[in-house]
Amino acid sequence: MSYYSEVLEHITTTQGLSRDGLLKALCADAIPAQTGGEGNWGNIFIRPMEFAEAGAVVEGHVHQFDHVTFINAGTLLFCSAEKPVMTDCAWCDGNDKNCKVCRGKGHYIPPPNYGTEKTYGDGNFLLIPAGRVHRFVCVSASARAYCVFSHRDPETGAVVNTANGWTPAYS
């Protein structure tokens, strides 16, 4: 299972919900944005994100390396916070794969206090620094964005020109 599918959480929204309403909805059950169709394109790796409606979200996550996100269509609210702190799961012993908090890992990243929020429309590129927690919320009727990663050497972390299957380069 990919890192993104593990971090997607659900919110309940209504089409055309206001920006404040969308932010409040992030505390409820969710409509995940669709990720997939990802793959290698020459010397880079691209992960598309499809937001089917207002309120669709790619929940907070963090990457080990800087990466670029290109917003191809629609409008997204970009939320960003400082480094997350892992917390032990108080709801299960870490062996319950159905635990909605830790997914059976015994620890989770609690929702961060997003200190940066900015809305971006189509045609925008965002550079997201390594170690920065970030999430996207669709504020238009629908949206599409692409995360773009460099292939990396598993021993040094240096950028390389060919894919080698090292997942941490993209997650």
Buried (B, 14 or more C-beta within 10 A) or exposed (E): EBBBEEBBBBBEBEEEBEEEEBBEBBEEEBBBBBBEEBEEEEEBBBBBBBBBBBBBBBBBBBBEBEBBBBBBBBBBBBBBBEEBEEEEBEEBEBEBEEBEBBBBBBEBBEBBEBEEBEEBEBEBEBEBEEEBBBBBBBBBEBBBBBBBBBBBEEEEBEBBEEBEEBEEBBB
